[in-house]
Amino acid sequence: MSEGPFKRPPEVPPEIAFVSLPVGLAQFHHLPRHVPVWLHRQEAVEKEGYDFTEGARVMEDLLQEAPGVPGAYLYRLFTRKWPLLLTINPILASGRVAEAIPRLVEVLEVDPECPLTCFQLGFCFRATGELEKSASFYRQALRMAPDAGWIHSNLGRTYQALGEGPKAVEAYWRALELLPSDAFVLEQLVALGEIFLLGPVKAGSEVPYVKRADYEKKAEEILEKERDPKALTKVGWKLLEDGLTDQAFRSFQKAMASGSAPTEAKLGLGRAHLQEGRLGEAERTLVEFLEEEPGSVPGHLVLFKAYLAQGETDLAWEAIQTAARLEPDRAETLRTLYLLFKEAGRLEEGVDWFRALAKDHPKCVAPPAMAAQGLLELDRFEEARGILEAVLKVSPGNEGILLLYSAELGKRGEAEEVLRLLEPLRERLPFSLTINLVLAYERKGDRALAKGTLADFLARPGLPEMEKGRGADLLRKLEGEA
């Protein structure tokens, strides 16, 4: 952490040392680049990172001994505002953002130039839907802390919510300059079609990506040179996947003009027509494709979307039901069909349809799961319970079924039943099911076992950051309520 030349002020007590913060972090907290630590803690702080709560106490000691030390003004501001910010953190963590706003305004009265406080106000106003205020506070934070990449990325989120795409793109690009390989920023730029990943993202490695303009140029070169219909078809699907629909369309067309293109080139052409809004052409092309490949589930699904977009409801129902019968355990297809039944007010009919499909395919899990979900929404729990118990005999430990079943049992207060389902699988449950098990222990009054289960889960190596954060929040809540 210590970097760059630093001349220690002579008036500083010998028991106090200094470490340097990254520029963005120092700006964010409205502190000098070099901040005090107790000498005996210097090595640990340089290894583990600066603890601002501990740092506030060191600043107080330093100011008592050397009130005129360089940076004293910012240290005084920090020691006054930091305790206030600490009281606000639990409010934000519990989601009570409206309650946090006036308290954050009070912090700004202490330090009007505090980027951290402006940043938190930007977050709060985005959460309350006051997007113009959110953007204003993020911009104010950036005026004071232009090198804090996370402010740029959050401003990008607010601009997206405002529907200001170009401004969001600009904010994300600046964030990426300051936070190379940041997963969230990269994800947003990919979603906005600004970059394309060239390979898998590996932890700790530089992320391989290319800008859209460069990618389009490379695609044009390939389309110009490539002659092989199989290669052109493969290129077309990749371009379609990356959102370059016009170039994908031309790739499929060129493949089909050869007279020896694979049949999936026609499917790709139909999908490209659909994505470009040429619905009639999409339908015609997809019908032709399915005449050649009647068993293609993707073909029926794309045709379903084409019919739906044209308002041809009966034909759309026929297409998606055909896809479901062809691949009865394809959960995504069945969920879409389930929503169609529900939105059409035909849930009873849907339950019967899924039950019939389950009867025809007794080893499949998705059809009875959809039937059970429908029965739960129709408040026919005992019928749903019978189906779910039967599915678990065919597919023991099925995560989707266990999640649906345990969540419903939890809502009904049947903690013993949740424990019966999940306790035998405790060591290998995913995050969502671990939470259901923890909540069941809590409802039974076994807080120690609830905390132990959650602590064991958090000790697993390689957990995603989101799961670690949410799990740690729940564990703190359990410990706080003990």
Order of alpha helices (4+ residues) and beta strands (2+ residues): beta-alpha-beta-alpha-alpha-alpha-alpha-alpha-alpha-alpha-alpha-alpha-beta-beta-alpha-alpha-alpha-alpha-alpha-alpha-alpha-alpha-alpha-alpha-alpha-alpha-alpha-alpha-alpha-alpha
